[in-house]
Amino acid sequence: MTIPINKTPIKNQIGGVFVPVRDLEKAREWYSKILGLEGGEICFGHLYTAPMMGTAGLMLDTMPKWRKEDGDISTYQAPFIQLLTNDIQASYQFMKENDVELVTEIEDNFYFVIKDPDGNLLMICRGIS
């Protein structure tokens, strides 16, 4: 059975992106520095919500409910989010200057991949104009 798109109660809008982290304060400091985030709040003792431009927010979460038996949390081993830039070269240099682990060089003069302190992979991508 096919459900007509206009009949779904789910919005085609991303409300937020959850990032699994081990140390909430360390992750908050790193993401704030790298993305220039200001504000945000810690909720429920394990979740930091950071307002971002657009509709989606960034949510750093120690995810107590989703941890493995040994207490660890899985990280994203493929880029899970695309962060935009108008200057791919300057962004790459910024990451190098801030000792961010670079997973790739700039590929196709369009994107590169970095690793956050928890090992999650993120893509920095030149916006198409």
QUINORRA-V848869 format. One record per pair of residues at least 12 apart in sequence whose ideal C-beta (glycine too) atoms are under 7 Angstrom apart, sorted by sequence separation. I is the first residue (numbers start at 1). GAP is how many residues later the second one is. D is the distance in Angstrom with one decimal. If there is no record, write none. Layout:
# QUINORRA-V848869
I/GAP/D + I/GAP/D
This chain:
# QUINORRA-V848869
39/12/5.9 + 47/12/6.0 + 48/12/4.3 + 102/12/5.9 + 103/12/5.5 + 111/12/5.4 + 112/12/5.5 + 37/13/4.7 + 101/13/6.3 + 111/13/6.4 + 47/14/4.8 + 92/14/5.4 + 100/14/5.1 + 101/14/4.2 + 111/14/4.2 + 46/15/6.1 + 110/15/6.5 + 111/15/6.8 + 46/16/4.3 + 110/16/5.3 + 24/18/6.8 + 46/18/5.5 + 88/18/5.7 + 103/18/6.1 + 31/19/6.6 + 95/19/5.7 + 28/20/4.9 + 92/20/5.6 + 88/21/6.6 + 24/22/6.7 + 88/22/6.9 + 24/24/5.7 + 31/27/6.6 + 31/29/6.4 + 28/32/6.0 + 27/33/4.7 + 91/33/5.2 + 79/34/5.4 + 24/36/6.2 + 24/38/5.4 + 88/38/4.3 + 17/39/6.0 + 19/39/6.8 + 21/39/4.9 + 83/39/6.2 + 85/39/5.7 + 16/40/5.6 + 19/40/6.8 + 21/40/6.7 + 22/40/6.8 + 80/40/6.7 + 83/40/6.9 + 14/41/6.8 + 15/41/6.4 + 16/41/4.2 + 17/41/5.9 + 18/41/4.8 + 19/41/5.2 + 20/41/6.4 + 21/41/5.9 + 80/41/6.8 + 81/41/5.5 + 82/41/4.8 + 83/41/5.3 + 84/41/6.0 + 85/41/5.9 + 86/41/6.0 + 13/42/5.7 + 14/42/4.4 + 16/42/6.9 + 17/42/6.6 + 19/42/6.9 + 79/42/4.7 + 85/42/6.9 + 16/43/4.8 + 18/43/5.3 + 20/43/5.2 + 75/43/5.3 + 78/43/6.1 + 79/43/6.0 + 82/43/4.9 + 84/43/4.7 + 75/44/4.2 + 76/44/4.5 + 77/44/6.5 + 79/44/3.9 + 75/45/4.7 + 76/45/5.7 + 22/51/6.4 + 20/53/4.6 + 20/54/6.6 + 20/55/5.9 + 17/64/5.4 + 34/64/6.7 + 33/65/6.7 + 34/66/6.6 + 30/86/6.4 + 30/87/5.3 + 27/90/6.5 + 26/91/6.1 + 27/91/6.5 + 22/96/5.5 + 21/97/5.1 + 20/98/6.8 + 20/100/6.9 + 19/101/5.9
